[in-house]
Amino acid sequence: MRPRPRRPNPKPPSGPPVELAIETMGGEGDGVAAGPIFVPFTLPGERVRVQGRGDRRELLEVLAASRERVEPPCPHFFACGGCALQHWAQAPYLAWKADRLRTTLARQHIETQILTPYATGPGTRRRVTLHARRGSRDAARLGYKARKSWDLVDIAVCPISEPAIQAAIPALKRLAAPLFEHPKSAPSLHVTLSDTGLDIDITGVEAKSGGLSGDARMQLAERAAEADFARVTLAGEVAYMARSPQVRLGPAVVSLPPGAFLQATRDAEAAMAEFVAGAAAGASRIADLYCGVGTFTFRLAEVAPVHAADFAAEAVQALTAALAGAPGLKGVTAEARDLVRRPVLAEELKKTDVAVFDPPRAGAAEQTAELARSQVARVIGVSCNPATFARDARTLIDAGFRLERVLPVDQFLWSPHIELVGVFQR
């Protein structure tokens, strides 16, 4: 096999071509040769020809391919920076992710049961960020940034995305065209597939001269209507809305605020929620910390009364508004609260026996310290960053918890990222 990476406006790397033997896979999804030297799009056991200098080289040719190498399904792979591992067969790819998680925990001297990873498939991402650049008056260039570059890869398809998002790419390019009144505008379209249609929040539009003109806003609304988008917002401000973007979370239907966080895929969200609710079985009172719009709250409230907290007031308002239409709940209270500056204190958790936390990538150091001080018997941690999870897990373990099991979740397909749910008990 002789894959030749395709990049927009390619610049030939410096230095003479050399042959290398790829020994392992690095943490960012690059193959690693002795040195170490990192080579993207390679696999352990391969012999390759590369060019460049220093510890990062560019792949020129695969001279001897691994039996684990497969044909990438996307025509934009090698150029697009969105995926790194489409060339690797699923079984060793997932095993590598689970091993990376095990290694990350080991750095904090943590051993636990690593369950079989939950894996999402192609065509399941309901939330993507597409970058726009000036094109024609009728259609912008739209896609992802090239690997380690500010160049844009103008895409026609995106195999990771839900079919409805892929089908909307031409309409999204038309939607983005009026956004370039100012030469410094570099818009990003944060696209979410809700149950009622596409919700698009646009950021990066130059606003020094007052933002978009009335004419541009009118074009934006007309093109959104043509495409039957549910809503279009400009940095959270509604520019067009045909209907409220809604999602079902367990027994509740939630109307999403602009830019709301959702798990990247519906099936991974359902699997994680089922796992979290199962781990909370038997609770008498639950704290759902970093609750967002209620990803876990409503399922947990079918188990026991829940107190939910999150820093995003709009998310908490959406959660609260959905309670009236959610049958069979044991009871939910919710508050907007900055859990970094003002974590829920151990004293406030006196009647709580199970706590769930699902923080941003920075983790939940301040809140974990309070959980460690509390009398909570079981903690369920959800994380998109194994390193900060391991740090927070160490705090809980030092306070007498044990990490019983971890479920790896691969919902960022063909990327080096792995998410997880961990269950602590004391």
C-alpha positions as CSV (number, residue, x, y, z in Angstrom):
1,M,0.0,0.0,0.0
2,R,1.3,3.4,-0.9
3,P,-0.9,6.1,0.6
4,R,0.3,9.6,-0.1
5,P,-1.1,12.2,2.2
6,R,-3.1,14.9,0.5
7,R,-3.0,18.4,1.9
8,P,-4.3,21.8,0.7
9,N,-1.4,23.9,-0.7
10,P,1.2,21.2,0.3
11,K,4.6,22.4,1.3
12,P,7.4,19.9,0.8
13,P,9.1,19.0,4.1
14,S,12.9,19.8,4.4
15,G,15.5,17.1,4.8
16,P,16.4,14.0,2.9
17,P,13.9,11.0,2.7
18,V,14.7,8.2,5.2
19,E,13.2,4.8,6.0
20,L,11.9,4.1,9.5
21,A,10.4,1.2,11.4
22,I,7.2,2.2,13.3
23,E,7.3,0.5,16.8
24,T,4.3,1.9,18.8
25,M,1.4,4.3,18.6
26,G,1.8,7.7,20.3
27,G,-0.8,9.4,22.4
28,E,-2.0,11.7,19.6
29,G,-2.5,8.9,17.1
30,D,0.9,9.2,15.4
31,G,3.1,6.2,14.8
32,V,6.4,6.3,16.8
33,A,9.8,5.2,15.6
34,A,13.0,5.0,17.6
35,G,14.2,8.4,18.6
36,P,11.4,9.0,19.3
37,I,10.2,10.2,15.9
38,F,6.5,10.7,15.3
39,V,4.9,10.0,11.9
40,P,1.2,10.5,11.3
41,F,-0.9,8.0,9.4
42,T,1.4,5.1,10.3
43,L,0.8,1.9,12.4
44,P,3.0,-0.3,14.6
45,G,4.9,-2.8,12.6
46,E,5.1,-0.8,9.4
47,R,8.2,0.2,7.5
48,V,7.8,3.7,6.0
49,R,9.6,6.3,4.0
50,V,9.4,9.8,5.6
51,Q,10.9,13.3,5.2
52,G,11.5,16.2,7.5
53,R,13.7,17.1,10.5
54,G,13.5,16.8,14.2
55,D,11.1,14.5,16.1
56,R,8.1,15.0,13.7
57,R,8.3,13.7,10.1
58,E,5.9,13.6,7.2
59,L,4.9,10.3,5.6
60,L,5.9,9.8,2.0
61,E,5.2,6.2,1.5
62,V,4.3,3.0,3.3
63,L,6.8,0.4,2.2
64,A,5.5,-2.5,4.3
65,A,2.0,-2.2,5.6
66,S,0.5,-3.6,8.8
67,R,-2.2,-6.2,8.5
68,E,-4.2,-3.8,10.7
69,R,-4.2,-1.1,8.0
70,V,-7.6,-0.5,6.3
71,E,-8.8,1.8,3.6
72,P,-9.9,5.2,5.0
73,P,-13.7,5.7,4.3
74,C,-13.4,9.5,3.9
75,P,-12.0,11.2,0.7
76,H,-10.8,14.1,2.8
77,F,-8.6,11.9,5.1
78,F,-4.9,12.7,5.2
79,A,-5.8,16.4,4.4
80,C,-8.5,17.0,7.1
81,G,-7.4,17.5,10.6
82,G,-10.6,16.2,12.1
83,C,-9.7,12.5,12.1
84,A,-6.4,10.8,12.7
85,L,-7.0,7.1,12.7
86,Q,-9.3,6.1,9.9
87,H,-6.6,3.8,8.5
88,W,-6.6,1.5,11.6
89,A,-8.9,-1.5,12.0
90,Q,-11.4,-1.2,14.8
91,A,-10.3,-4.0,17.2
92,P,-6.7,-2.8,17.6
93,Y,-7.8,0.8,17.6
94,L,-10.2,0.2,20.5
95,A,-7.7,-1.9,22.4
96,W,-5.1,1.0,22.0
97,K,-7.6,3.4,23.5
98,A,-8.4,1.1,26.5
99,D,-4.7,0.7,27.1
100,R,-4.1,4.4,27.0
101,L,-6.7,4.8,29.7
102,R,-5.1,2.1,31.8
103,T,-1.7,3.8,31.4
104,T,-3.1,7.2,32.4
105,L,-4.7,5.7,35.6
106,A,-1.4,3.9,36.3
107,R,0.4,7.2,36.5
108,Q,-1.7,8.0,39.5
109,H,-1.0,4.4,40.8
110,I,-4.6,3.4,40.2
111,E,-5.6,-0.1,39.1
112,T,-9.2,-1.0,38.3
113,Q,-11.4,-3.1,36.1
114,I,-11.5,-1.6,32.5
115,L,-14.7,-2.8,30.9
116,T,-15.1,-3.5,27.2
117,P,-15.2,-0.1,25.4
118,Y,-18.5,1.2,24.2
119,A,-17.9,2.2,20.5
120,T,-19.9,4.4,18.3
121,G,-20.0,3.9,14.6
122,P,-19.8,6.1,11.5
123,G,-22.6,8.5,10.8
124,T,-23.5,9.0,14.5
125,R,-22.0,12.4,15.4
126,R,-24.9,14.9,16.0
127,R,-22.7,17.8,17.1
128,V,-19.8,19.2,14.9
129,T,-18.0,22.5,14.4
130,L,-17.4,23.6,10.9
131,H,-15.2,26.5,10.0
132,A,-16.1,28.9,7.1
133,R,-13.9,30.9,4.8
134,R,-14.9,33.3,2.1
135,G,-16.0,31.7,-1.1
136,S,-18.6,33.0,-3.6
137,R,-21.6,35.1,-2.9
138,D,-23.7,32.0,-3.0
139,A,-21.6,29.6,-1.0
140,A,-18.7,29.8,1.5
141,R,-15.9,27.3,1.8
142,L,-16.8,25.1,4.7
143,G,-15.0,22.3,6.5
144,Y,-12.4,21.5,9.1
145,K,-8.9,22.8,9.6
146,A,-6.1,20.9,8.0
147,R,-3.8,18.8,10.2
148,K,-1.6,21.1,12.3
149,S,-2.5,24.1,10.1
150,W,-4.8,27.0,9.7
151,D,-5.6,26.0,6.2
152,L,-9.2,24.9,5.6
153,V,-10.2,21.6,4.0
154,D,-13.4,22.4,2.1
155,I,-15.5,19.2,2.6
156,A,-18.2,17.6,0.6
157,V,-18.9,14.7,3.0
158,C,-18.1,13.8,6.6
159,P,-18.5,10.1,7.4
160,I,-18.5,10.6,11.2
161,S,-21.6,12.9,11.1
162,E,-25.2,12.0,11.2
163,P,-26.7,11.7,7.6
164,A,-28.8,14.8,8.2
165,I,-25.7,16.9,8.9
166,Q,-23.9,15.5,5.8
167,A,-27.0,16.2,3.6
168,A,-27.1,19.8,4.9
169,I,-23.4,20.7,3.9
170,P,-24.4,22.5,0.7
171,A,-27.1,24.5,2.6
172,L,-24.6,25.3,5.4
173,K,-22.2,26.7,2.8
174,R,-25.0,28.9,1.5
175,L,-25.9,30.0,5.0
176,A,-22.3,31.0,5.7
177,A,-21.8,33.1,2.6
178,P,-23.4,36.4,4.0
179,L,-21.1,36.3,7.0
180,F,-18.1,37.9,5.3
181,E,-18.9,41.6,5.3
182,H,-15.8,42.3,7.4
183,P,-12.4,41.0,6.1
184,K,-11.4,39.7,9.5
185,S,-14.5,37.5,9.9
186,A,-13.6,33.8,10.4
187,P,-16.9,32.2,11.3
188,S,-17.4,28.8,12.9
189,L,-20.7,27.0,12.6
190,H,-21.5,24.9,15.7
191,V,-24.0,22.5,14.3
192,T,-26.3,20.3,16.5
193,L,-28.8,17.8,15.2
194,S,-31.8,18.1,17.5
195,D,-35.0,16.0,17.4
196,T,-36.7,19.0,15.6
197,G,-34.0,19.9,13.1
198,L,-30.6,21.5,12.8
199,D,-29.6,24.1,15.4
200,I,-26.6,26.3,14.3
201,D,-24.8,28.7,16.5
202,I,-22.4,31.0,14.6
203,T,-19.3,32.5,16.3
204,G,-16.3,34.4,14.9
205,V,-18.2,37.0,13.0
206,E,-16.3,40.3,13.2
207,A,-18.5,42.7,15.2
208,K,-16.3,45.9,15.5
209,S,-18.6,47.7,13.1
210,G,-21.8,46.6,14.8
211,G,-21.9,43.0,13.5
212,L,-23.9,41.9,10.5
213,S,-25.8,44.5,8.5
214,G,-29.6,44.3,8.1
215,D,-29.2,42.9,4.6
216,A,-26.8,40.2,5.7
217,R,-29.1,39.2,8.5
218,M,-32.0,39.0,6.1
219,Q,-30.0,36.8,3.7
220,L,-29.0,34.6,6.7
221,A,-32.7,34.2,7.7
222,E,-33.8,33.5,4.1
223,R,-31.2,30.8,3.6
224,A,-32.0,29.2,7.0
225,A,-35.7,29.1,6.0
226,E,-34.9,27.6,2.6
227,A,-33.0,24.8,4.3
228,D,-35.7,24.3,7.0
229,F,-33.2,24.7,9.8
230,A,-34.8,24.8,13.3
231,R,-32.7,27.8,14.6
232,V,-29.7,29.9,13.7
233,T,-28.0,32.1,16.4
234,L,-25.2,34.5,16.2
235,A,-23.1,34.0,19.4
236,G,-26.3,33.0,21.2
237,E,-28.5,35.8,19.8
238,V,-31.4,34.4,17.7
239,A,-31.1,35.4,14.0
240,Y,-33.7,32.9,12.8
241,M,-36.0,30.4,14.5
242,A,-38.7,28.2,12.9
243,R,-39.1,26.0,16.0
244,S,-37.4,25.3,19.2
245,P,-34.5,22.7,19.0
246,Q,-35.5,19.9,21.3
247,V,-34.0,16.6,22.5
248,R,-35.4,13.8,24.5
249,L,-33.4,13.0,27.7
250,G,-34.9,9.9,29.3
251,P,-38.5,10.8,30.2
252,A,-38.0,14.5,29.5
253,V,-38.1,16.7,26.3
254,V,-35.7,19.6,26.7
255,S,-35.7,22.8,24.6
256,L,-32.0,23.6,24.1
257,P,-30.6,27.1,24.8
258,P,-28.2,28.4,22.1
259,G,-24.9,26.7,22.2
260,A,-26.0,24.1,24.7
261,F,-23.7,21.2,25.4
262,L,-24.8,17.7,24.4
263,Q,-22.9,14.4,24.3
264,A,-21.5,14.0,20.8
265,T,-23.6,11.0,19.8
266,R,-27.1,9.9,20.8
267,D,-26.2,6.2,21.2
268,A,-23.2,7.0,23.5
269,E,-25.3,9.3,25.6
270,A,-27.9,6.6,26.0
271,A,-25.2,4.0,26.9
272,M,-23.6,6.3,29.4
273,A,-26.9,7.3,31.0
274,E,-27.9,3.7,31.3
275,F,-24.6,2.9,32.9
276,V,-24.8,5.9,35.3
277,A,-28.4,5.2,36.3
278,G,-27.5,1.5,36.9
279,A,-24.6,2.4,39.1
280,A,-26.9,4.7,41.1
281,A,-29.4,2.0,41.8
282,G,-30.5,1.9,45.4
283,A,-29.7,5.5,46.2
284,S,-31.9,7.5,48.5
285,R,-30.7,11.0,47.3
286,I,-28.5,11.9,44.4
287,A,-26.4,15.0,43.6
288,D,-25.9,15.6,39.8
289,L,-23.0,18.0,39.6
290,Y,-22.2,19.7,36.2
291,C,-25.6,18.6,35.2
292,G,-25.9,20.7,32.0
293,V,-29.4,20.4,30.4
294,G,-30.0,17.2,32.3
295,T,-28.1,14.5,30.4
296,F,-28.2,12.3,33.4
297,T,-30.5,14.2,35.7
298,F,-33.8,12.9,34.4
299,R,-32.7,9.3,34.3
300,L,-31.3,9.6,37.8
301,A,-34.5,11.1,39.0
302,E,-36.3,7.9,38.1
303,V,-34.1,6.2,40.7
304,A,-34.2,8.8,43.6
305,P,-34.6,12.5,44.3
306,V,-31.9,14.6,42.6
307,H,-30.3,17.9,43.3
308,A,-28.7,19.2,40.1
309,A,-26.2,22.0,39.7
310,D,-24.3,23.6,36.8
311,F,-22.5,26.9,36.1
312,A,-24.5,27.5,32.9
313,A,-27.7,29.3,34.1
314,E,-29.4,28.8,30.7
315,A,-28.9,25.0,30.8
316,V,-30.3,24.9,34.3
317,Q,-33.3,26.9,33.2
318,A,-33.9,24.5,30.3
319,L,-33.7,21.6,32.7
320,T,-36.1,23.1,35.1
321,A,-38.6,24.0,32.3
322,A,-38.6,20.4,31.1
323,L,-39.6,19.0,34.5
324,A,-43.3,19.7,34.1
325,G,-43.5,17.4,31.1
326,A,-41.4,14.5,32.5
327,P,-43.5,11.8,34.2
328,G,-42.4,9.4,36.9
329,L,-39.7,11.4,38.5
330,K,-38.9,11.1,42.2
331,G,-38.2,14.9,42.4
332,V,-35.6,17.3,41.1
333,T,-34.2,20.6,42.4
334,A,-31.7,22.6,40.4
335,E,-29.5,25.6,40.8
336,A,-27.1,27.6,38.7
337,R,-23.8,27.5,40.6
338,D,-20.1,27.8,39.7
339,L,-18.8,24.6,41.0
340,V,-15.2,25.8,40.8
341,R,-15.6,28.9,42.9
342,R,-18.4,27.6,44.9
343,P,-18.5,23.8,44.9
344,V,-21.3,22.0,46.8
345,L,-19.9,21.6,50.2
346,A,-19.5,18.4,52.2
347,E,-22.0,19.8,54.7
348,E,-24.6,20.3,52.0
349,L,-24.3,16.6,51.0
350,K,-25.2,15.2,54.4
351,K,-28.4,13.5,53.1
352,T,-26.8,12.5,49.8
353,D,-25.5,9.0,49.3
354,V,-24.7,9.0,45.6
355,A,-23.0,11.8,43.6
356,V,-22.4,12.1,39.9
357,F,-20.0,14.6,38.3
358,D,-19.5,15.3,34.6
359,P,-17.1,18.3,34.4
360,P,-15.4,20.0,31.4
361,R,-11.9,18.8,30.4
362,A,-10.3,20.7,33.3
363,G,-11.9,18.3,35.7
364,A,-13.5,18.8,39.0
365,A,-10.7,19.3,41.5
366,E,-12.6,21.7,43.8
367,Q,-15.8,19.6,43.8
368,T,-13.9,16.3,44.2
369,A,-12.2,17.7,47.3
370,E,-15.7,18.3,48.9
371,L,-16.9,14.9,47.9
372,A,-13.8,13.4,49.5
373,R,-14.7,15.3,52.8
374,S,-18.3,14.2,52.6
375,Q,-20.1,11.1,53.8
376,V,-21.3,10.2,50.2
377,A,-20.9,6.5,49.8
378,R,-20.8,6.2,46.0
379,V,-19.5,8.6,43.4
380,I,-19.9,8.2,39.6
381,G,-17.5,10.2,37.5
382,V,-18.0,11.0,33.8
383,S,-15.0,12.5,32.0
384,C,-13.8,13.5,28.5
385,N,-10.2,13.8,29.8
386,P,-8.6,10.7,31.4
387,A,-5.7,12.7,32.8
388,T,-7.9,15.1,35.0
389,F,-10.2,12.1,35.8
390,A,-7.1,10.2,37.2
391,R,-6.1,13.3,39.2
392,D,-9.6,13.6,40.7
393,A,-9.8,9.8,41.2
394,R,-6.6,10.0,43.3
395,T,-8.3,12.5,45.6
396,L,-11.3,10.2,46.2
397,I,-9.1,7.1,46.6
398,D,-7.0,8.9,49.2
399,A,-10.2,9.7,51.1
400,G,-11.2,6.0,51.3
401,F,-13.0,5.3,48.0
402,R,-12.0,2.5,45.6
403,L,-12.5,2.8,41.9
404,E,-14.5,-0.3,41.1
405,R,-14.8,-0.2,37.4
406,V,-14.4,2.1,34.4
407,L,-16.4,2.1,31.1
408,P,-14.4,3.6,28.2
409,V,-16.6,5.3,25.7
410,D,-15.4,6.0,22.1
411,Q,-17.7,8.6,20.8
412,F,-15.1,10.7,19.0
413,L,-14.6,8.2,16.3
414,W,-11.1,7.9,14.7
415,S,-9.6,10.5,17.0
416,P,-7.2,9.8,19.9
417,H,-9.8,11.0,22.4
418,I,-11.5,8.6,24.8
419,E,-14.2,9.3,27.3
420,L,-15.1,7.3,30.4
421,V,-17.5,6.6,33.2
422,G,-16.0,5.4,36.5
423,V,-17.7,4.1,39.6
424,F,-16.3,4.7,43.1
425,Q,-17.5,3.1,46.4
426,R,-16.5,3.3,50.0
